[in-house]
């Protein structure tokens, strides 16, 4: 398992990033929104760290994971709770959220190296875009794609292939970067190599077990992987 640069296919021409747990630490705001929604119904709440294993597959799956099992299959209740969660999160998504240390510098160094960067996340598109603009500006990323009804969520390949098409990128010259097994599958299902970030929600062990080609402990190591330097 390499933690530095490789030869052959790198440097990459494009790098596509997951959002939550990869470039933006959103965990506390997601946990607060989940617990607020649980409290509205008198349900048990969860510690912030427990949300590390509830996020990653989009907001629908997150809501399903914090709802009590007795409501499984109750679509009317699910839709109500999803609306409550989305409303609260939409109003509070910037309370504690911030980029991880060193991320902005790493992104700008990638761009300075001639690498085009993009975001592909399972976060709802309507939530992802304002967060990107707030913390990274409107022009840093060549393309941003969040969860929309037109595509199944990651790790299914169609949405990743859509992003590649929008970028004009070739799979064998594109690196996908994420913090979970979902991200590793996302990249591999579309024919991309994957760099897992050990600073994210899930950690090195899950990324290694999922088969990430690279593991980065710091943004500086990720820059070295992507540029071959």
N, C-alpha and C positions, 0 to 999 in steps of 0.2 A: 504494500500500500504506500503510494508515494505521497509525500507532503511538500514536495518541491516541484520544480519544473520537470517536464518530460520532453521527449523528442518526437519527431514524426509529424503528428497532426497539429501540434502547437508551434507557434502561437496561433490562437484562434482568431477568426475574423469577427465573431459575434459571441457575446456572453448574455444569456438570459437568466434573470434572477427571480427566485421566489421572493415574496415580500415579508410576511410575518415570520419572525424568527431567523431571518436571513440578513436582510439589510435594515429592517425596522423592528424594534422591540415593542410589540403591541400587546404583550401578554397581560399586563396589569389592567389595561382598559377592556380587553376581551373578558377577563375574569370578572371585572366589576359589572359589566353589562350582563353576563351570565348570572351572577349572584343576585343582582337587582331583579332580574326576571324571575328567578326562583323565589325570592322573597315576596314578590307580588302574589304568589300562589301558596305561600306557606310551605314551600318545599325545602329540603336540605340544601345548603350551600356547600361550596368547595374551597379548599385552599388554592391560592394562586398557582402553586406548582402543579396541582392536579390538572389544571387546564392545559399544561404542556401536552398531555396525551388526549385531549378532547379537540384541540384545534388541528388544522392541517388539511382537512377534507372539505372545507367550505362551511359557510354559516348554517346551512341546513343540517349538516352532520353534527356540527357543534351543538345546536339546539337539541337534536335527537339524543345526544350523549348526556346533556345535563337534565333532561326531563326524566322524571321517575318512570321506571319500567312499566308501571300499571297503565300508562297512557300510550304505550306502543300500539300503533295502528289507528289511533284516534286522530284522523286527519284534521277535523275541525279544531280540536285543541291545539294540534301542532301548528296550524296556520295562525291561530291567535297568538301563541307564544313566540313564534318566529317574528311576527309583526312587532310585538312588544320589545323583543330583543333588538331588532333592527332600528327601531325608533330610539331606544335609549343609547345604543352604540353610536348611531348617527350623530347624536347630540354630545357625546362624551368621548369620541374616538381619539381626541387629542389631549386628554387630561394628563396622561402619564407617558404617552408614546414618544419615542425618540429614536433616531438612527443609532446603531451600535457604534462605539468609538472606532474611529479610523475608516468608517465606511465611505464618507464623502470624499476623502482624500484618495481612497482606492478607486472609486468610480471615476474620478477625474483623471487619475493616472492611466486607467484603461482607455479612456477616450483620447488622452494625449498620445497613446501608443497606436492609435488608429483603429481601435476595437469599438465596434458599435454595441451598445448595451440596451437591454430591454427588460421589462418585468412581465412575468406570467404568474398569476396568483389565483388561488381558489377563493379569495375574498371577493365579495360582491363587487362588480365593476363600479357601481355608483359610490361605494365606500373607498375603493382602492384609489381611484383617480384623484380625489381631493387630498388624500394622505400623501400621495406622490408629489403633488404640486406644493403642498404645505412644507414638506421636509426636504424635497430634492429639487424643487423648481419645475417650471413647465417644459424645459428644454433639455434636461440632462439625459433623459431616456429617449431613444429613437421610437419606441413603441411601448404601450402599456396595455395589458389585457387582463381583466378580472373575470370573475364568474358571470356568465350570461346564459340565458336559456338556449341560445343557438348551439351550444356545445355541451357535451357531458363534462363534468369537472375533471381536473387532474386526478389520477395519472393517465386517464384515457388519452390517446394520441391526437384526436382531431384538433383540439384547441392548440396544442403545441405546433402541429403542422401548419395551422392557420398563422401563428405568429412567425414561423419560419418564412412562410410565403410573403407576409407583409414586410418582413425585413429583407427579402431577397437573399436569405442565408441558406447555406448548404449544411445538412446535418453533420457531416464529418468535419466541418470547420466551426461548429458551434458548441459551446460549453453551457450546460445547464447547472445552476448553482442553487442549492437548497439545504434545509436543515433536517429533513425527515426521510423516512423510507418512501413516503408518497412522492417526494421530489426525485429520488433515485429512479423509481419506476416511471415517473413522468418523462425524465430524460431518456431512459433506455427504451421506452415504448415508441419514441419518435426517432430512435437511432442516434441519440446524442451521448457524448461522454458527460459524466456528472462529477462535480466537485461538491462534496459535503462540507458544511461549515460547522465545526465543533462547538462554536460559541452559541448556537441556536437553542431551540426549545428541546430537542431530543438528545443531542450529544453524539460523540464519536461512535460508541458501540452500535447504535442502531444504523448509522450510516455505513459502517464497515460490514455489518451483517447483510445489509441490503445490496451491497456490491458496488458502492461508489468507487470510481477509478482513482479519485484523489480525495484527500481530507486536508482541509485548511484549519489550522488552529487560530490564525489571525488574518485580518484583511491583507496584511503584507504578504503572507504565504499564498493567499488566493491570487493576488496580483502576479506573483512569480509563476504560479501554475498557468494562468491565462496567457502570459506574455512569453513564457519560456526563458525568463531571465533569472 
